[in-house]
Each structure stands twice: as structure tokens, then as C-alpha cells.
Amino acid sequence: MIVDCHTQIWDSKAQLGRTAAPIVSQTVQADAASHLEAVDPVDRAIVLAFKSRYLEAEIPNEFVADYVRQASSKLVGFAGIDPTDRDWREELRIAQEKLHLKGVTVSPALQNFHPSDTRAMPLYEECTRRNMPIVFEQNHRSPATKMEYGHPALLDEVAREFPEARIVTAHMGYPWIHETVVLLGKHQHVYADIAGLLRQPWLAYNALLAAYEYGVMDKLLFGSGFPFRSPASCIESLYSINQISAGTNLETIPREQLRGIVEREALSLLGIEHASASNNRSKPPILSHDD
């Protein structure tokens, strides 16, 4: 099964917030039709909602839930929850019980809170109780982003406090990739997606090599980062990553390790679905021409 663990849609760039919207290219197509076409080659795709009082941003949970409902056999919705909002408990309840969203998206850097803030810790506890995985978004496009809250090392306390919580560090924690690698090795239920990295081949090669040498390739999840890149182009780039080392003494990453990222049972690892359903792939895996 191929699962794209990191995609988003929106109706308007205004939903991205007061400082992020102006720097998103006009050519980015993030509408539902574009998304559904882009994710056609994969078996499942996670669609992330988002909310930030700090940035005045919101891709509403209802919006994502309505879209996911139209293709429920393919799409999985995650709620955007802001722990600095006093109503987050009710929003989380509605997200799971009424909207049937399966996980939660937060971003300390974009929501202006320390990862172990006393307002956030009860949210992680409730997500753990509800068996909802938590994606920590690492988007630093907005000039208002509080980068000091984005360090993956700050999630160590969260993972220690809630060892059963399924945690995903988006974009492999970029720009703190080595912090993420150590975090993955330390905690059983901490994962990272590779969304966004494959646009920069040298960066992606070094990030994946670090994970391979540290022995945590099995903790990496495939993510395209749609609408900024399509799943098909990301998979092709992933399988081509060793072109960086061609004709050099640089180490190559074994192809089966790369395949493992693409075909990982992500929904099972995140506690969303059992692995048994994943054996019935609707389409063959996307492989490069030399496979």
C-alpha cells in the first residue's frame, strides 16, 4: 500500500493566515479537484486541516471532513486543533465523533506555543486516549513563525510523557533533521514524514543517509507535501535519490530501504487501520523505469 501522509487543500490562500498567504505562489493549485487528481496514483492520502489563532489561519475541520467524505475509501482526514484555543476540547470531540477525522495536526511554531506548554499537554493526553495520532507541522514559510518552538528535540519531553502517543514530525523536522533522526531512534511511536524534502535532492539524500546510517529508515513515512508537489513526482525523486552519489565515493542508500518508505504500512503504524486491509492494493506501486 502507498500512503501519502502529508497533503493539504484550501479554498483560498487567506485560509493560510495573515503572513503566510502572500508568499504562496499564485500557480499553486490546492483545490479539491487538483488534489484528487494528484493522489490518484496512491492508495490512500491523509488530508491535514489546520488552525492557528496566532496567524489568524484556518483550514476548517468541516471543510476537510466534507472533502474526505466524498472519497472515503481513499482519503483520511486529520483535524486542525490549536491548544491555545480555550474550546479545543469540544473541537476535538466534534472532529472525532461527528466529523470522523482520524488524527490531529498541530504546529508549535505556527501556533506560538512551546511543545510542552501546559495548555498543550492535556491535548496530547486526550489524543492518546482517543487513539488519534498527532502530526507536528514544521512549515516555516511564514515570517511570523516562532522557529524556537520548532526544534524536534523539544518533542522528546512530549514523547517521554506520552509514550503511547503516535507522533509524526513533518518534513523530517527540517531544518533540524539530525535532531529528528535521534528522536526517531529513541521513541517507539515517533515517526517522521519526508514531505517537502525531495524538492532539494542534496538535502534529501543527506537526510535519508543519516536515517539509514542511524538505523531508523523504518520510522520514515512517505509524504508529498501536496499542493507544492505531487505524490508521483516525489516517488520518482525518491527512487532516483542515489543519482547524487553516482560516479563518486558517496554511499548509496539500498533500494529496498527506499521502497520501504514508499510502501510502508503507515495507517497501521499510526493506529488508524489494521495492516490486513493494506494487502489489497488498488494499483501497483509507482516505480522508476529501472526497477
Helices and strands as residue ranges (DSSP letters): E 3-7, G 13-16, G 21-23, H 32-38, E 44-48, E 50-52, E 57-59, H 61-70, E 75-80, H 88-97, E 103-106, H 108-111, H 121-129, E 134-136, G 147-149, G 152-154, H 155-161, E 167-169, G 170-173, H 177-186, E 190-193, G 197-199, H 201-214, G 217-219, E 220-221, H 231-239, G 241-245, H 255-262, H 266-269, G 275-279
